């Protein structure tokens, strides 16, 4: 049996909005991110162990808000006091987490199938997010994350890249939301992107 992704029936791969005579590099790129493992970790308040000794696949757990620890395959997002989201391509990520986060000190939950992930990338990515979220995106850079809302939908915004040069600044964000809100978030994001033109990939 093949899993059906949250946006499989609505995500379209084509050009949309004000894209006429524009270079593809100047357009926004929007896609659904699939086949990632999303694990929530909660640290029990009565635990006596020190968090700065905990590592998951050689990544330290972020101890302050907005922080993300990352490598090529795994990202650990600070998601609240003593709460993190581990987002990974690695099939053995749950095993790696349980090797360092034991049941006596942590609650570890696989929430992979309950989330939809939309990626938006391009020079105007921040401008799109500003249309629906109250966050100050001027201070957002690579490996920064925050919980917010977008037109009333609860999301986690994860800045995965910020490539800059003298001519162009291109930001990439992964937007995580509950699977049941995935379609609504997708419609809000794509509608807000039309004025800049976007490529569904």
N, C-alpha and C positions, 0 to 999 in steps of 0.2 A: 504494500500500500504506500502511495506517495503522499507526503504531507502537502497541504494546500497553504500557501503563504497568505498572510492577511490581505495583501493588496493584489493578488493574482488576477482578480476579475476586473480591476479598474485601472491599473497602471498601464499607460500607453507609451510605446517607444516611437516617438516622432518629434517634429518641431512644432512648437505652439507659441502663440502670442506674437509680440513685436520682434520677429527674427529676420525680417526681410533685409537682405544685403548686409547682414552682420556676420562676422567671423564666428565660428563655433566656440572659439576660446573666449569670446566676449559674452556668450550666453550663459545662463544658468544651466546646470546639469542636475536633474532630479532622478533618483532611482530608489527602488526598494532594496534594502539590505536583507539578504536571506542567509539561512544556515549558520547563524551565530548562536552560541550558547550564552545564555544570560542567567547568572547565578546571583541571588541575593544573599548577603552575609550580614548577620546581626550579632553584635558582641553583647553578651549578657552583662547587665550593669553590676552584678555581684561578683563577676570574675576577678581573679587576682593576678592574672598574667599581664605582661606588658605588651602592648600592641606594636611597639617599635622593634620587637624581636620577630614579628610575623612577616614571612615572605611567601608569595605565591608565584611559582615559576620565576624565581629571582626578582620579583617585583615587590617593593615595599608597599604596604597598605597606606594610602594617603590619610593623614591625621587632621587635616584642616579643610574647611569648606572650599569649594571650587577646584580642588586639586584632582589630577588624574595621573596615575602611574601607568606607563605603557611600554610595550615592545612591539615587534612586528605582528604578533599573533593575539595578544591579550591586552585589555585595558581594564584598570580598576578605578572606578569612579566613586568619589565621596558622594554619598547620597543622603546624608543626614548624620546627626550625632550617633556614632557607633554603628553606622549602617553603610554598606557599600554594594555596588553592582559590579560584578565581574563579567565582562563581555569578551568572548573569546572564539577563535576559530578552532581551537584545540579540542579534539574529541575527549581527551583525558583530563579536561579542566576540572571536572567535579572531583575526580580522584586526587588531583594535585591540591585542591582546596581542603579536602578532608584530611589529607596528610598533615596539614599545619593548623587547621581549624577544627578542633575536636568538639564532640557533642556536649561536653561539660561547660564549654566556654562560648560556643557559637551556635546560632541557628542558621543552617545552610539550606537554601531552597532553590530548586531549579524552576525558574519562571520563563524559560525560553519560549514556550508556546503561547504565553499570555501577552506577548508584546509584539508590536509592529515597529519597524525601524525604517525611517525615510531619510535618505541622504540628500542634502542640497549643497551644491558646490558652485562657486563662481564669484565674480567681482561684486555682485549685488546681493550675495547671500545674507549678509547682515541687514541690508535694507529690507529684505523680505521678512526676516524675523522681527524687525522693529515694528512691522505693521500689526502684529498680533500679540507681542510679548512686552511686558514692562521692563525687562532687564536692560541694563546699560551695556550694549554690545561693543561699545568703543573700548572697553577694558577686557574684552574676550580675546584670547589668543590660544595657540596650540596647547593641548592638554589642560584645558579649562572646561569645567562642566557646572551645570546648575539646574535645579528643578524650577519650573516656571509654568505658565499657562500660555496657550496660543488660542485666542478667541474662545476662552473658557475651557479648553481641553488641557488637562494636566499632562505635561511632557517633561522629559529630561533632555537637556540640550548639551551635547558633547562636541566640543571643537576638536576635530581630529587633525586639522592642518591649517596653516596660514602661510601661504607662499607669497612673498612680496618681492617686487623689483621696482625699478624707477617708473615703469609704465603701467603696471597692473598689480593689483593685490587680489589674490584668490583665496577665499576662505572655504573650508569644508566642515559641515556640521552633520552629525548623526542625531536624529530626533527620535526618541523612544517614547512610545505611548502604549496604553492598554490596547490590546488587539481589537476590542469592540469599538474603539474610537479611531482606529487606523484610517478608515475610509474618510471620515469627516476631516481629520487632520490633513490627509492627502489633498482633499478638495480645497481646503483653506490655503495650503501652501502653494498649490499650482495656480489657484486664482490670483494670489498675491504676486506671483511670478510673471504673469502675462504681460505686464507693461514693460518688462525687461527682455522678454523672450526667453524660452527655455527649451532644452532638449531632454526628452524623456529617454533614459538609457537603460 
